């Protein structure tokens, strides 16, 4: 049994959270707001005793860090933190990078992270195994569209399973076909 810490797990990652819970893993979900979404997520869990929910806004860095410090140590961190919260990614490394065990950190990013000029890679501890998951788009016939929540959740689960340094869900090329 692993302990997953999922930041931003009430929206597009909800299916992944529920799958990990169904598999019998401990899952802690941190959401910025909307405690009602956290309550609904808990009601959907196959094993509610293995699911913990925490409301903490990563833009409020000091209180965010404090709440994370009070949580059990994770084995895997899956983090959907918008670019405006990049300091929170650094905070994750500061908190969990001092553990004796290695921690896998999967940093989910938007499609623009495919461009190295727009990508942000935080400084992280040597005990953090850093992975990035880039969310692309789908080409269907002559058109393109953004990924669905189901496609994102499945792609994130696959990325965690494969443990690659960089994993792209969907496609990011040709860039000119982006929706």
PyMOL commands that set and color helices and strands:
alter all, ss='L'
color gray80, all
select helices_A, chain A and resi 14-22+35-44+48-50+61-69+83-96+111-114+149-162+175-177
alter helices_A, ss='H'
color red, helices_A
select strands_A, chain A and resi 3-7+26-31+51-55+76-80+103-109+128-135+137-140+143-146+166-169
alter strands_A, ss='S'
color yellow, strands_A
deselect
rebuild
show_as cartoon
